[in-house]
Amino acid sequence: MADHRKDTAWLCKQLPGLRQLAVRKGTVQTQQQLEAIVETARRGGEFKEPLVLLAQSLGVGVDDLMSWRPGFISHTDRPSVRYVCPIDLCAREWCPEPSKKTPSCEIGDTQLRAEPELE
């Protein structure tokens, strides 16, 4: 992964699942390591290598872990607002979907911020 903002967006989006996996398959130390990685990401530091090592310790394939895919972009009319990282740390974006709750920034521990679409 070369783009740090995309790396951070990936971590943010996957963090709930990684936390669950750390609880199920890891130890308290594993959970602490994951939270240290989150804190490093929150400060804008490099976290890829420790994340890969943590994933390997949990039996997660590194290729699966590191394949970041942007969300699906619909060909319908774009909404007038999009939601972005509230702490401007990553490249995560989300467009409102009917009956879907606004996702949270898992690293910043707050909801994504609404930002008007530019024409």
N, C-alpha and C positions, 0 to 999 in steps of 0.2 A: 504494500500500500504506500503510495507516494504522496498523496495529498493529505496533509495533517488534518484539515477541516473535515474531509470525508471520513478519515479514520475515526475522528471524534464523533461524528454523526453516527457512524456504524456502532460504536461503543454505546452511545446514548440509547439508540433504538434497541439494541440487543441486551442491555443491562438487566432488565427484569428477568429474562431467561437465564442469563449467566449467574445472577444471584440465586435463582432457584436451583440451578445445577450445582453451584458451590455448596448449597445447604444439603442437597440430596447425596451428592457423590464426594464431597470434600470434607474438610475438617474446619474447625474454628480458624485455624491458621490460614486455610485456603480462602475463607471468607474475608479475613483481615487483609490478605494479599490482594484480593479483588478490590476491596475498598481503598487500598493504597494506590492501586492503578487508577481508580476513579479520581482520587485526589490529585494524582499527577496530571491526569487529563484536565481536571478543573483548573489547574495552574498553567495549562498550556504546554506541559512537558511531554517528553517522548515516552510512550507507554507500550509500543508495539511488541518489543521483545519480551517484557514481563508478561504481557497478555498471552502471547504464544506459548510461553512456558507453563503458565497457569492452565491454559486450555489443554495442553498435552497431558498435564497431571490429572485432568478430569476425563481424559479419554476422548476429547473432541479433536477431530481431524483439523489440522491447521489450514488446509486448503478450504475446507468448509467455513472455518472461522473467519478467514481473511477475505472471502469473496463478498465484497460490499456491492450491493445492487441498489440503485436509486429506486424510489417508489414508482409504481405504475402511473403513467401520465395519460389521462383520458383524452380523447379527441373531441369531447363535448365542449361547450362553452366553459371558459375558465371562470372560476369564481372571482369576485371582486376583492377578495382577501386571501392571503395565504398565511400560514403560521410558520414562524422561524425560531431559531434558537434564542431564548430570552436573554442569554448572557453573551451572545455573539461569539460563541466559542467554536461552533461547528457549522457545517453546511446543511444541516437537517432542515427539511421543509415538509409541510403537510398542507394539503388543500382540504377544506371542509367536506365532509361526506354526510349525507342524511343519516340521522340516528347514531352517529359515531361521536364519542366523547373526544374532545381535544386532547391529544397526547401530551405527556409531560416530558420535560427535559430531565432525564434521569440523573444526569451529572450535576445539574444545577438545582434539582429537586423543586421544580416549579413548572407550570404549564407553558407550552410553547406560546410565543408572543404573536398576536395578530399584526399583520403588516399589509397595508393596501397594495394591490397589484398595480404595477406601473403599466400604462398603456403603451 
